[in-house]
Amino acid sequence: MPRCTPLLALLFAALTSTTASANVPRTPTSPSQPPSDAAMDASHAEYAQQWDTAIEQSRSGNTLAALIAMERLMDSPLLADFDAERRGRAAQFAGWTAAKQKQPALARRYLHQALQALPGDANILATLVSLDLNDDQPAAAVEHLTQALARADGPLPIDHHAVSYLQYHLREQPVQRMALLQALFDNGWKSGGIEPTGLWLDLATLQADNGRGDAVRATLARIDTPAELIRLRSDKRFDRYVDRANARFDPVKAAQVHLDALRVSGLLDGDLDARLVDFSSTLLMLDRNEEVLALTADLAEAVAEGQSPSAAKAEWLAWLLNSRIAALRRLERTDEALATAKLAARIGAFGPDGLEHQMNLAFVLNSLGQTQEADAAMATLTDLSGYGQAAQALIRFAAARERGDATAAAAARAVIVAQRLDARLFYREMLLEEGDLDAAAAVLIEQLRSPLERSDALASLQDMRVYPSLPGDVRIDAAWRELKQRSDVQAEVSRVGRIERYDLVGSATSR
């Protein structure tokens, strides 16, 4: 789900890795303006020390005091005696500090000064991306990020939420989206330390659809994860590139290889990060549910006892608990699954994905047949995107129908219909809930015909290992299976792709 609001984040490491000292040279860098006497040299030393103090204040969190000092320092004529590198970094730090103090105009002025000193500098451009996102200027953020990626000497540590937000912003602009993805690809960017194979699949799809077929093979070479390989195999756009008989494109073998690679890279250092979450998700795909429970047992116990992680760890801990929910659900330990969903919602609130975890709690309740409780959980959510509004309305729709409230059901239905272009998945689910298979088939066929939605639609239709439906899902899962077998749906699938059987469990456990 796309982020509803972009957050100001430090998207790069330069500010924390650059030497704290301003290091103003004891002699001016311009040969045309040599120091006239020792007093001038002393004034430079004092000026340098003032920068050191202001930078340390900013780093320690006292950005108000730091900015007051930096404004004075930026106005000083002594700034001109810095060499270009130090002038640029000083202005960059002043701009970042102004942004933290919610003074975007000042921040932007300082950052443009920084670029005048260091034209095209990747770290300064990345700071501008952060400011653009905070100012809700996604087009400018895309431009600055693309430039930063092209100029960087190595992978930029860009926040993956920022990338997701910009991808969502560009969803109807395929050429611009492809350019940004290509810049990320060429930069060697990693998402939370792991290869973002889902984004590379998006890039390959855009290349295939927009006259860049010559670049597809190079992109596919970095896609080796099982879920993405299933999507490649199912989509006829990739038939000229994918040999389905080749072990390289075998999703089951790939899942085991990926698991082993994650075990080596992630578990040895014991970090709670994206790799550990990916490890748990791959275990789930291989149906190794008990191993997921063992992996997450101590963490779940600590959370249940009231321990709370830092915001940086909360993001990954909440997603690990999400994997635990799936494992418990498959093992029919549904009371524990619900309790864990509540823990994940609590911990997720400390990180950037709190909205998703609160929604997940509502959908768990709904699947368990506790529809009114699900509605109550969703009712607490506000300021949602169109996609989020449709998800919320779907739960409200089911709850209203259960209690026989036709007015509330109609109101929820109207929200879903209004958002159907951005949230066709929830529109289709509503139609299944109503039992309108003709209309649901029409939506699914639209998804299969859409270059943007085809991959998701084909993935949802693959024959995976399944578990029995939970009480709240029995009717809608049966409707889905009937929809999948319709001749009109099958005909469209055959035109654009294929359905294969895999000895793996998909994310839709009972479908």
N, C-alpha and C positions, 0 to 999 in steps of 0.2 A: 504494500500500500504506500502511495507517495506520502512524504511528510507534509503535514498541513501547514506548518510554518517553518521557514528556514531559520536556523539559529546562528547567532554570531559565534564563530569558532575560530581558533587559531589553526589554519590549515597547513601550516608548514613548521619545520623545526628550526628555521634559521634564527629566530629571535631567542630561542633557548640554547642554541649551540654556538652562536656568535659570542666571542669574548665579551664579557660584561663591560670591561673598561672601554671608554671611548677612544683611548690611546691617541690623543691629539699629539702630533709630532712636536718635539721640543723646538724644532725649527720649522718655519712655514714651508709648505710644499711648492709655493710659487717663487721661482728665482727672481721675479721682478719685484717681490715685496719681502726682502730679507728683514729679519728682526733688527731693529736699530740699536737695542741695548738689552741688558739683562732684565730690565723691568718688563719688556715685551715678552720675553721668554717666561717670566714668572706669571704673567697674566694668562698665557696659554696653558700653563700647568694648572692654574686655579680653575680655568674654564673646563679643562679636561676632567678635573676632579668633580666639578659640579655635574657634568654629564654622568660620570660613574654613579654618583649618589642618586640622581634622578632615575637612571636605568634600574638600579637596585630597588628603589622604591616601587617602580612599576612592576617589576618581576615579583616582588613580595606581596603585591595586591593593593598597595596604597597608590592607586592610579590617579586619584584626585591631586594629591600633593605632587606626584610625579609630573602631571600635566601642567600644573601651575609653573613648576620649575622649567619644564621643557619649552613652554611658550616663550619664556624670557630668553632661554638659551637659543632657540631658533631665530629670535629677532636680533641676536647679538652679531655684530660685524665680525667677531672672531670665528664664526662658523665658516666663513669664506677661506680661512686658513687650513681647514681640514683638506686632506686629499679627497678625491672623488669617492673612494670607497667609504671613508669615514663620514663624509657629508651625507652620502646616500643612506648608510645604516642609521645614522642619527635621525634623519628625517623619517625613515621607515619606522623606527621605534616610537618616535613622537606621534606618527600617524596611527599606529596600533594603539597607543595609550589613549589618544583622543577618541578612537572608536570604542574602546572599553568604557570611556566616560560618556558615551552616547552623544558625541559631538561629530556627526558624520561629515559636515561641511569642512570643519577644521581638519579632520582626519584625511579627507580626500585631498585637501590643499597640501598637507605635509607629504602625502604619498606621491603626489605628482612632482613635488620638489625632489623627492628621492629618485624618481625615474629620470628627472633632468640630469641628476648626477650620475646615475647608473642606468642608461637607457636599455630597456628590454630585460632588466634583471628579473629572473624567475621568482625569487623570493618576494620582491616588492609587488610584482603582479599577483602573486598568490595572496598577499595581504589585501590587495584590492578586491580579490574574489570574495574574501570574508566580508569586507565592507559592502560590496554589492549585494550579497545575500541578506545581510542585515537590513539593508535599505530596500529589500524586495525589488531588486533590479536584475532579474535572471538573465536577460539578454546581455547586459554588460558583464555579468559574472561568466557567462559562456565565453565571451570574447577574451577576457583577461585570463581565464583558465587555459584556453587553447593556446594563447601566447606563452603563458608560463610553462606549460608542458613542453612546447617546442624549444624553449630556451634552456630548460633545466639540464644540468649535467648528469643527473641520475633520477631515479623514481622520486616524485614528490609525494610526501606523506599527506595526501589530501583526505579529508574526512569522507567516509563512504556515504554518509547521509547527504552531504552536499552534492556528491555525484548523482545519487539517486534522485534528488530534487531536480537537478538540472536535466537529467534524462526525462523525467516526467514533463518538465516544461517544454521539452523539444519533441514530445511524442508525435505531434502533427507536422513536424519539420524534418523529414527524413534526411535530407542532405546535410543540414546543420548538425543533426544528431550523429550522423555517420562521421562527420569531421571531428567532433569532440571525442567520440569513441576511438577513432583512429589515433588521435593525439594521446589519449590515455594508453592505448595499446603500444604505440611507438615509445612512449616514456617508460614502459615497463611497470606501470602502476600496479600496486597490490591493494586489495580491499581487506583491511584488518590483518595484513600479513599473508593472505592467501590469494591465489590466482582467481580473478573474478570471471570464471568461465561463462557464467550467465550473460555478462556484458559482452564477452567476445562472441557468444552465439548471436546476440543482438547485432553486433557489428557485422558478422558474416551474413546474416539475413539482409541487412541493409545493403551490403555490397552486392549480394546476388540480385536484389530488387532494383538497384540503381546503377547498373552498367559497370560495376567494378568486380566482375567475376574473376578477373585475373588476380585479385588480392585474396580471394576466399581461402585458397589452400594454406597460405601463410597464417591466416587467422585460425583456421581449424587445427593447425598444428599445436596450438596452445589450449585446445579444448579436450580434456581427458576425463571429465567427471561423469558419473553414470547418468544423472538426470539429463544433462545436456546431450550426451550421446544418444539417448532415447529420442530426444527431440530432433536431432540430426537425421536419425534413421527414419523417423516417421514422416518427414517433410520432403516431398519430391523436388523441392528447390535445390536440394543438396545431393540428388542422386548421382550427378556427374562427379562428385567429389568423395562420396562415401561408399566404400565397399563393405556391404553389410555382412559378408562372409569372412571378412578380415578380423582377426582377434583384436586388432587395434580399436575397432568400433563395437566390441562386445561389452554391453553395459554391466553384466554380472562380473566379468573378469575385471573391468575397470573399477568397479566398486571395491573389490578386494585390494587391488593395487593402490587405489586412493587411500583406503583405510590404513594400509601399511605405511604409506608415505606420511600421512598425518601423524601416525603413532611415533614415527622417528622425529619429525620436525617439531611437533607440538607437545607431546606428552613428556619428552625427556626433560624439558626445561620447566615443566609444571605450571606454566602460565595459564591463567584463566582468560582466554581470548577467543578470537574467531575460529582458530584452528580446532580448539576443543569442541566448540559448538558444531563445526563441520564434521568432526569425528563422531559425535553422538548422532548426527543426522544420517551419516553413512551407515552406522550400526543399525539404525531403524530401517533403512532401506533394505539391508540384508536380513532383516527380521531377527536381529540379535537383541531382543528386548531386555532380557535379564542382564546383559552386559551394560546396557544403558542405565538400568537401575543401580548396578554396582558402581558405575562411573559417577553417578550423581547423588549417591546416598548420603555421604558426609555433608555435601553442600546443602542438600535439602534439609537435613537435620539441623544444621546451623541456622538456616533461615527460619525454620519452624520454632527454634528457641529464641528468636527475636533479634538475631544478629543482622546487621545491615552493612552491605559493602560500600565502597566508594562508588561515585557515579561512573567512573571508568570501568569498574568491574561489574557494576549492576547490569549494564547492557548485556554482557555475555552470560552472566549468571541467570538472568531471566530467560534467555533463550535456551540455556541448558535445562532449566526447569520445564520449559516447553517440550523438549524432547522427552523428559521424564513423564510428562502428562500422556504423551502418545504411547509410551511403553506400558504404563499402568492401564490405560484404556484397552490396549490389546490383550492384556492379561486378565481382563475383566475385574480389575481392582478399581472400580469406578468411583467409589467414595474417596479413595486416596488420590485419584486423578483430579477430582474436583477440588480437594484441599490443596493440591499442588498448583492448580490453576489460580487459586486465590493467592497463594504465596508468590507466584510469578507476577501477578498483577501488582502486588505490594512492592516487590523488589524492582519490577520494571519501571515503577513511578520515579525511581531515583535516576534512571537513565534516559536516553533520548527516545525510547520506543514504548513509553508508558501507554500511549493510546492503543497500540496494537495489542498489548497484553490485556488491557481492560476489555477490548473487544473479544479477544480470544476466550476470556472467562465467560462472556455472555454466550458465545457460540458453544462452549462446553456445556453450560447449563441447558441450552436449547436442545443439544443432542441427547442429553440425559432425560429429556422430557419435562424439565423444570422451566417451562416457557415464560411464565410470569416473572420468575426470578431473573431470567435472562433479560427480559424487558427492563426490569428495575436496574440491572447492571449497566445496560446501554443508556438508560435515561440520564445518567450522570455526565455523559460526554457532551461537550459543547465545542463550538468553533471548528466544526469538521469540514473537510473538503467535500466536494460532490460525491466522491467515491465513499468516503466515510459516512455521509448522510444516507446513502443508499444501503450500506451495511446496517446501520442503525434502524432504518425503516423496515428492512427485511425481518429483523427480530420483532419489531413492533407489529408488523403485519401478522406474523404467526401467532403472537400473543393475543392480538385482538380477535383473530378468527377463533382461537381456542375458547375465549370467554364470550363469544357471540356478540362482540361489539362492532357492528357493521360500520358505524361512523368512523371509529378509530382505524379500522382496517382500510377503509376507503382513503383516509388521509395518508396513511403509510404507503398505500399503493401509489398514490399521486406523486409522492416524493420519489419513489423508485422509478416511475415512468419518466419523471422530469430529468432524472440523472442517468437515463438508460444509455446514452451515448458514451459517457465516461465510466459507467459501471454495468456493462452488459451482462457480466457474470451474475450480479444480484438480480437483475431484471429476469434473466433466465430461471434462476432459482425460485423467484416469486411465481413465475408461470408454472413451474413444476409443482410448487405448493398448491396452486389452484387446480392442478390436473389438466391444464390446457396444453396438451402435448403438441398440437399443431403450431401454436404460437411459439412454444419453446423450441421446436424443431427449426422454425424460421430464424430464430435468434442464433441458434447454434450454427446454422448454415451461413448466416452473415459473418459469424466469427471465423469460420473456416475460409471464407472468401476474402477476409480482411488480411492484408499483408502484416498488419501490426498484431492481430490477435490470433492468427492461424497456429502459431507454435504452441501457445497455451491450450487452444482448443484440441489440437491433435494429441498433446500430452495427456489431457484429461480423458481421452478416449482409449488409451492403450489398455491392454488386458494385463493387469497386475495381480499379484496375490492379494486377497482381501480377507477381512474379518467380518463377522456378523454385524449388522447395523445396530447402533444404540437405539433405545426406545423412541427418541424424538426424531430419528432419521429413517425409520423403517419405510414410511410411506414415500418420502421424497427420493430415497435411494432406489426403491422399486420403480418409481417414475423415470428416474435417470436411466436405469437399465433398459426400460422399454423405449425410451427416446433413442438410445444408442443403437438399437436394432432396427429402427425405422428405415425403410428403403430409401427415402429421400436423403436422410443423413448419411447412410452408407454410400450412396452414389456420389455425394459431394466429397466424402472422405477419399474415395477411390480416385477422384479427379485430382486432388491436391496432395494426397499423402497415402498413408496406410496404417493399419492397426496390427500390432504384433503382440505376442505374449512374452512376458518376462518373469523370471523367477525372483522377483523383487517386490517390495511393498511400496506403493506410491504414497503421496501425501494425503490423498483421499482414501483413508484406510478401508472404508466399507464400500467403495465403488470400484 
